[in-house]
Amino acid sequence: QVQLVESGGGLVQAGGSLRLSCAASGRTFRSYAMGWFRQAPGKEREFVAAIRWSGGRIYYANSVKGRFTISGDNAKNTVTLQMNSLKPEDTAVYYCASADPTYYRSTDRLSIPGEYDHWGQGTQVTVSS
């Protein structure tokens, strides 16, 4: 059974930084891509960033481009999200997700939650103004 566990959330002032980590486990775990999503109260889950292992391609939502950096190690089944210059509107529960290597997904598809097969429990990030 695949399990994703996030860590690193917390409370930070605007302009500060946080680093989220995600570790995947499971005897047969393999992923096509891993990503980060977030969900604020009363809002839909939205894409933040993703990394597709084939070719090392990385994708960001426009709202975080230039401030957040995703990185990962496919061999170790880990992915991190370095978040700098945080804003109050970044406040949300952040989720790690992985997509099974069953079919090709285009860049646009990696921003869709339904394209991912496994999810972590989420970690709260709160940015105070």
C-alpha positions in Angstrom: 0.0 0.0 0.0 1.3 3.4 -1.0 1.6 6.1 1.7 2.7 9.7 1.3 3.7 11.7 4.4 4.2 15.4 4.3 6.1 17.4 6.9 7.4 21.0 7.4 4.3 23.1 7.6 3.8 25.8 10.2 3.2 29.4 10.9 5.4 32.1 9.3 5.2 35.8 8.8 4.7 37.3 5.3 8.0 37.4 3.5 9.3 34.4 5.3 10.1 30.9 4.1 9.1 27.3 4.7 10.3 24.0 3.3 7.8 21.1 2.9 8.9 17.6 2.4 7.1 14.5 1.2 8.2 10.9 1.5 6.5 8.1 -0.3 6.6 4.5 0.8 5.2 1.2 -0.4 6.8 -2.0 -1.6 5.8 -1.5 -5.2 5.8 2.3 -5.2 6.8 3.9 -8.5 5.7 7.3 -9.8 5.4 9.0 -13.1 5.3 12.4 -11.5 4.9 14.0 -8.0 3.3 17.2 -7.2 2.1 19.7 -4.6 -1.4 21.0 -4.4 -3.1 23.3 -1.8 -6.5 24.0 -0.5 -7.7 27.0 1.4 -10.9 27.0 3.4 -13.9 27.3 1.1 -11.8 26.9 -2.0 -11.1 24.1 -4.4 -7.8 22.2 -4.3 -5.4 24.0 -6.6 -2.2 23.0 -8.3 1.1 24.4 -7.0 4.0 22.6 -8.6 4.9 19.2 -10.1 7.9 17.3 -11.3 7.8 14.7 -14.0 10.7 12.3 -13.5 11.2 11.5 -17.2 13.4 14.3 -18.4 13.3 16.1 -15.0 10.6 18.4 -16.2 9.2 20.9 -13.6 6.0 22.9 -13.7 4.6 25.7 -11.5 1.4 27.5 -11.1 1.7 31.2 -12.1 0.9 32.3 -8.6 4.0 30.7 -7.1 6.5 31.0 -10.0 9.7 32.7 -8.9 8.9 32.1 -5.2 8.5 28.3 -4.8 11.0 25.6 -5.9 10.1 22.0 -6.3 12.8 19.3 -6.2 12.9 15.6 -5.7 14.7 12.3 -5.8 12.9 9.6 -7.8 15.2 6.9 -6.4 14.4 7.9 -2.8 10.7 8.6 -3.5 11.0 12.1 -2.0 9.9 15.5 -3.1 10.3 18.9 -1.5 8.8 22.3 -1.9 10.9 25.3 -0.9 8.6 28.3 -0.4 10.1 31.8 -0.2 8.6 35.2 -0.1 5.4 33.8 1.4 2.2 35.8 1.3 -1.0 35.6 3.3 -2.8 34.2 0.3 -0.4 31.2 0.4 -2.2 30.1 3.5 -3.7 26.6 2.9 -3.3 22.9 3.6 -0.6 21.6 1.3 -0.9 18.1 -0.1 1.7 15.9 -1.7 0.5 13.7 -4.6 1.9 11.0 -6.9 0.8 9.8 -10.3 1.3 6.1 -11.1 3.4 5.4 -14.3 0.5 3.9 -16.2 0.1 6.4 -19.0 1.6 9.6 -20.4 0.3 12.9 -19.0 0.9 16.2 -20.8 2.0 19.3 -18.9 -1.6 20.6 -18.6 -2.8 17.3 -17.2 -0.3 17.4 -14.3 -2.1 20.4 -12.9 -5.3 18.4 -12.5 -5.9 16.7 -9.1 -7.7 13.8 -10.8 -4.5 12.8 -12.6 -2.9 11.7 -9.4 -3.4 8.4 -7.7 -2.1 8.8 -4.2 -2.3 11.7 -1.7 -0.8 12.6 1.6 -2.8 13.7 4.6 -1.8 17.4 4.1 0.2 19.9 6.2 -1.0 23.3 7.3 0.8 26.4 6.1 -0.3 29.7 7.7 1.2 33.0 6.6 0.4 36.0 8.9 0.4 39.5 7.6 
